[in-house]
Amino acid sequence: MTVPSGLPAPRDAVAVAEPAPLAARITRIAALVAALPALPADDGSRYSPRRLTVAWLLEAESVHTEIAHGRDLGAFLDWCDRERLDPLTARPTDLAQFKVWRSAGSAGRPAAPSTVARALASISSWYTHLVANTDGAIARNPVAAVKRPAVNRHTSTTAGLTLDEVDALLAAADAQADARIVAASRTPTGQARYLAALRDRALLRLLADLGLRISEALDRELDDLSHNAGHRTLRFVGKGGLSRERPLTPHTLQALDEYLAARAAATGTSADQLTGPLFATTGASADGRLAEPNIFITLRRLAKSAGIASADRLSPHSLRHAFATGAREAGIPLEDVQDAMGHADPRTTRRYDRDRFNLDRDPAFLLGARRASRRP
């Protein structure tokens, strides 16, 4: 048996075979790390910087976090490479210069403070992992002495959607699926495009109805679908590694069942025999895990067709914001919305509520009316 090359070999003589999904993940991460600049070549030692970087990425709580960490570290190491800087001996002043460069953004658009803060947090986590595992060879985390950008914790820069805009977006997804029905029976390409339209409709309904993080949806396997207390449910691991379960709405279930039935028919099996990711790729790369960038493209294309003005700035997180705002507008208590969204702190939930600054909700009106009613 062999151990994937991205991880250190066990100290004993017997190598342990990893489960297939984990082995594939290690292989993918190892390939990413092997292509990173500015780090020394892997010398085969157990605690080489590249092997430790693979192990660090494997600790990510979700694929979404893993990708974000890899992107942030890659940007930093690219910068180090251009600056002819050894990242293993970098000092706080070097990281401060990187912060300035990252804040400048690209194409004349400065990066948001939250984006820069997240990048520094990723890089800091990487350095902390190296310091803890190199037995003094890397003595300190240079990010620790760098002042982080101030981030407004009361509002969000994510482009929002009104409830009418959410309805228009979902209607556009319905129309896309309906438009591809005829072509589905003509060619394999037509069938793949129709299946993709059914998948996109089911995914967008899930995000809109449950307010999930995109990683919570895309990381799901088919066996994460379950039943509980008379509900059909979706089990998932939320932020912080907590196991959670949410009921699926009839609106989402209708689209999800139609998608899974079509996917099963395309593979000559039944829906209850399907395996793999809940939301899968189609066509030549069928049954792979759908990637987040694909959802950005689909969401913005459908939003444009629906006539939504902010289409070019939307992200899957926009639907999560719309869920929180809509729930609060409907009078659902803050603590129930907090539980549904998996927030540890109610202040985070309030940050998602775009209607919280609505002047019509100002307590001054209620108090003013009360005083008026008490005047003679």
C-alpha positions in Angstrom: 0.0 0.0 0.0 1.2 3.6 -0.7 0.7 6.8 1.0 -0.3 9.8 -1.2 2.8 11.9 -1.8 1.3 15.1 -0.3 1.4 13.8 3.3 4.3 12.7 5.4 4.7 8.9 5.6 3.8 7.3 9.0 6.7 6.6 11.3 6.1 2.9 11.3 6.7 0.6 8.4 3.1 0.0 7.5 1.5 2.5 5.3 -2.3 3.0 5.8 -4.5 3.3 2.7 -6.7 6.4 2.8 -10.4 6.3 1.8 -10.8 7.1 -1.9 -12.4 10.6 -1.4 -9.6 11.6 1.0 -6.9 10.3 -1.3 -8.3 12.3 -4.2 -8.4 15.4 -2.0 -4.8 14.9 -0.9 -3.8 14.4 -4.5 -5.6 17.6 -5.5 -4.1 19.7 -2.7 -0.6 18.3 -3.2 -0.7 19.3 -6.9 -1.8 22.8 -5.9 1.0 23.1 -3.3 3.6 21.7 -5.7 2.8 24.6 -8.1 3.2 27.3 -5.5 6.2 29.7 -6.0 8.7 31.0 -3.5 8.8 27.9 -1.3 11.8 25.5 -1.4 11.5 22.3 -3.3 10.2 19.4 -1.4 13.2 17.5 0.0 11.1 14.5 1.0 11.4 15.2 4.8 8.3 14.8 6.9 8.1 18.4 8.0 9.2 20.2 4.8 7.3 23.5 4.2 5.4 22.1 1.2 4.3 19.0 3.1 3.2 21.0 6.1 1.3 23.3 3.7 -0.6 20.3 2.4 -1.4 19.2 5.9 -2.6 22.8 6.7 -5.0 22.9 3.8 -6.3 19.5 4.8 -7.3 20.9 8.1 -9.8 23.3 6.5 -13.3 22.8 7.8 -14.8 22.8 4.3 -13.8 22.8 0.6 -14.8 26.5 0.5 -12.4 27.3 3.3 -9.7 25.1 1.6 -10.1 27.0 -1.7 -10.0 30.4 0.1 -6.9 29.5 2.0 -5.2 28.2 -1.1 -6.1 31.3 -3.1 -4.9 33.7 -0.3 -1.6 31.9 0.2 -1.0 31.6 -3.5 -1.4 35.4 -3.9 1.0 36.0 -1.0 3.6 33.6 -2.4 3.3 35.1 -5.9 4.0 38.5 -4.4 7.0 37.1 -2.5 8.3 35.6 -5.7 8.1 38.9 -7.5 9.7 40.7 -4.5 12.5 38.0 -4.4 11.5 37.5 -0.8 11.8 34.2 1.1 8.5 33.8 2.9 10.0 31.6 5.5 12.2 34.5 6.7 9.7 37.3 6.1 9.3 39.9 8.8 6.3 42.0 9.9 7.4 44.9 7.7 7.2 42.6 4.7 3.7 41.5 5.6 2.7 45.1 6.1 3.9 45.9 2.5 1.9 42.9 1.2 -1.1 44.3 3.0 -0.7 47.6 1.2 -0.3 45.8 -2.2 -3.3 43.6 -1.5 -5.4 46.6 -0.5 -4.7 48.3 -3.8 -6.7 45.6 -5.5 -6.6 45.3 -9.3 -8.0 47.0 -12.4 -8.2 50.3 -10.4 -10.6 48.8 -7.8 -9.3 48.7 -4.3 -9.9 45.4 -2.4 -12.6 45.5 0.4 -11.2 45.7 3.9 -12.9 42.4 4.7 -11.1 40.8 1.7 -7.7 42.0 2.9 -8.5 40.9 6.5 -9.4 37.5 5.3 -6.2 37.1 3.3 -4.1 38.1 6.3 -6.0 35.7 8.5 -5.3 32.9 6.0 -1.6 33.7 5.8 -1.4 34.0 9.6 -3.0 30.6 10.0 -0.4 29.1 7.6 2.5 30.7 9.5 1.1 29.5 12.9 1.0 26.0 11.5 4.6 26.2 10.3 5.8 27.6 13.6 4.1 24.9 15.5 5.6 22.1 13.4 9.2 23.2 12.5 10.8 22.9 15.9 12.2 26.5 15.9 13.3 26.5 12.2 10.6 29.1 11.6 10.5 31.1 14.9 7.6 33.5 14.5 4.4 34.4 12.8 5.2 37.8 11.1 1.5 38.5 10.5 0.9 38.7 14.3 2.5 42.1 14.4 0.6 43.5 11.4 -2.4 45.7 12.1 -5.5 44.3 10.4 -7.9 46.5 8.3 -10.9 47.7 10.2 -14.0 45.8 9.1 -17.5 47.2 9.6 -19.2 44.4 11.6 -22.6 46.0 11.4 -23.1 46.1 7.7 -22.1 43.9 4.8 -20.7 44.7 1.3 -22.4 41.8 -0.3 -24.9 42.9 -3.0 -28.4 42.3 -1.8 -31.6 41.1 -3.4 -35.2 42.1 -2.6 -37.8 39.4 -2.2 -39.2 40.4 -5.6 -35.8 40.1 -7.2 -35.3 36.6 -5.6 -38.7 35.6 -7.1 -37.6 37.0 -10.5 -34.3 35.1 -10.3 -36.0 31.8 -9.5 -38.5 32.4 -12.3 -35.6 32.8 -14.7 -34.2 29.5 -13.6 -37.6 27.9 -14.2 -37.7 29.4 -17.7 -34.2 28.1 -18.5 -35.2 24.6 -17.6 -38.5 24.8 -19.6 -36.6 26.2 -22.6 -34.2 23.2 -22.7 -36.8 20.4 -22.4 -37.2 19.9 -26.2 -33.4 19.8 -26.9 -33.0 17.2 -24.1 -34.3 14.4 -26.3 -32.3 15.3 -29.4 -28.6 15.1 -28.5 -26.4 14.1 -25.6 -25.4 17.8 -25.4 -29.0 18.8 -25.2 -29.6 16.3 -22.4 -26.6 17.6 -20.4 -27.7 21.2 -20.8 -31.3 20.3 -19.6 -29.9 18.3 -16.6 -27.7 21.3 -15.8 -30.7 23.6 -15.9 -32.7 21.3 -13.5 -29.7 21.2 -11.2 -29.2 25.0 -11.2 -32.9 25.5 -10.4 -32.8 23.1 -7.5 -29.6 24.6 -6.1 -30.9 28.2 -6.3 -34.2 27.2 -4.6 -32.2 25.5 -1.9 -30.1 28.6 -1.3 -33.1 30.9 -1.4 -35.4 28.8 0.8 -32.8 27.7 3.4 -30.3 30.6 3.3 -27.4 28.1 3.3 -23.7 29.1 2.7 -22.7 28.0 -0.8 -20.1 25.6 0.7 -22.8 24.0 2.8 -24.7 23.2 -0.4 -21.9 22.2 -2.7 -20.1 20.0 -0.2 -23.2 17.7 0.2 -23.4 14.1 -0.8 -26.6 12.4 -1.9 -26.6 10.4 1.3 -26.9 13.7 3.3 -30.6 13.7 2.3 -32.6 12.2 5.1 -35.9 12.1 7.0 -36.7 13.4 10.4 -39.9 14.1 12.3 -42.0 13.9 9.2 -39.7 16.1 7.2 -37.3 15.4 4.4 -34.1 17.0 5.5 -30.6 17.9 4.5 -27.7 17.1 6.9 -24.5 19.1 6.7 -21.5 20.4 8.6 -21.8 24.1 9.2 -19.2 26.7 10.0 -17.2 25.7 13.1 -17.5 22.0 12.2 -21.0 21.7 13.8 -23.3 19.0 12.4 -26.7 20.5 11.5 -30.0 19.4 9.8 -32.5 21.6 8.1 -36.0 20.7 6.7 -36.4 21.0 2.9 -39.4 23.1 1.8 -41.9 21.7 -0.7 -40.7 24.4 -3.2 -37.1 23.1 -3.0 -38.2 19.4 -2.9 -40.1 19.7 -6.1 -37.1 21.0 -8.0 -34.7 18.6 -6.3 -36.8 15.5 -7.0 -37.2 16.4 -10.6 -33.4 17.0 -11.0 -32.5 13.7 -9.3 -35.0 11.8 -11.4 -33.6 13.2 -14.6 -30.1 12.5 -13.4 -30.9 8.9 -12.6 -32.6 8.5 -16.0 -29.5 9.8 -17.7 -27.4 7.1 -16.0 -30.0 4.3 -16.4 -30.6 3.9 -12.7 -33.2 5.0 -10.1 -33.0 8.1 -8.0 -32.5 6.1 -4.8 -29.5 4.3 -6.3 -27.6 7.5 -7.2 -24.3 8.1 -5.4 -21.8 11.0 -5.3 -22.3 14.7 -4.9 -25.8 16.1 -4.4 -25.1 18.7 -7.1 -23.0 17.2 -9.9 -21.4 18.3 -13.1 -22.8 17.2 -16.4 -21.5 16.3 -19.9 -18.0 15.0 -20.4 -17.1 15.5 -16.7 -20.4 14.1 -15.4 -20.9 13.3 -11.7 -18.0 15.4 -10.5 -18.6 18.0 -7.7 -19.9 21.3 -8.9 -17.5 24.2 -8.3 -18.4 27.5 -6.8 -17.2 29.6 -9.8 -19.8 27.9 -11.9 -22.6 29.1 -9.6 -21.4 32.7 -9.8 -21.6 32.5 -13.6 -25.0 30.9 -13.6 -26.4 33.2 -11.0 -25.3 36.4 -12.7 -26.5 35.1 -16.1 -29.9 34.3 -14.8 -30.1 37.6 -12.9 -29.3 39.5 -16.1 -32.1 37.7 -17.9 -34.4 38.5 -15.0 -33.6 42.2 -15.4 -32.0 42.6 -12.0 -29.9 45.8 -12.0 -27.2 44.5 -9.7 -26.7 41.2 -11.6 -22.9 41.8 -12.2 -22.3 42.1 -8.4 -24.4 39.2 -7.2 -23.0 36.1 -5.5 -24.5 33.0 -3.9 -24.2 34.8 -0.6 -26.7 37.4 -1.8 -29.4 34.8 -1.5 -28.3 34.1 2.1 -28.7 37.8 2.9 -32.1 37.8 1.2 -33.1 34.9 3.4 -32.2 36.8 6.6 -33.9 40.0 5.5 -37.1 38.2 4.3 -37.3 36.2 7.5 -37.1 39.3 9.7 -39.6 41.2 7.5 -42.0 38.2 8.0 -41.7 38.8 11.8 -39.6 35.6 12.5 -37.8 36.2 15.9 -34.1 37.0 15.6 -33.1 33.9 17.6 -35.0 31.6 15.2 -33.3 33.2 12.2 -29.9 33.0 14.0 -30.4 29.2 14.6 -31.5 28.6 11.0 -28.4 30.4 9.7 -26.0 28.7 12.1 -24.7 31.9 13.6 -23.0 31.7 17.1 -23.6 35.4 17.7 -26.9 37.2 17.1 -24.9 40.3 16.0 -23.8 38.4 12.9 -27.5 37.6 12.0 -28.4 41.3 12.4 -25.6 42.2 10.0 -27.3 40.1 7.4 -30.7 41.8 7.9 -30.8 44.5 5.2 -34.1 45.9 6.6 -32.7 46.7 10.1 -32.0 50.3 9.2 -35.4 50.8 7.6 -36.7 54.1 9.0 -40.2 52.8 9.2 -39.0 50.4 12.0 -37.5 53.2 14.1 -38.8 52.9 17.7 -39.3 56.7 17.6 -42.6 56.2 15.7 -44.1 53.8 18.3 -43.0 56.0 21.2 -44.2 59.1 19.5 -47.6 57.5 18.9 -47.8 56.4 22.5 -47.0 59.9 23.8 -49.6 61.4 21.5 -52.3 59.0 22.8 -51.6 60.1 26.4 -51.9 63.8 25.7 -55.2 65.4 26.8 
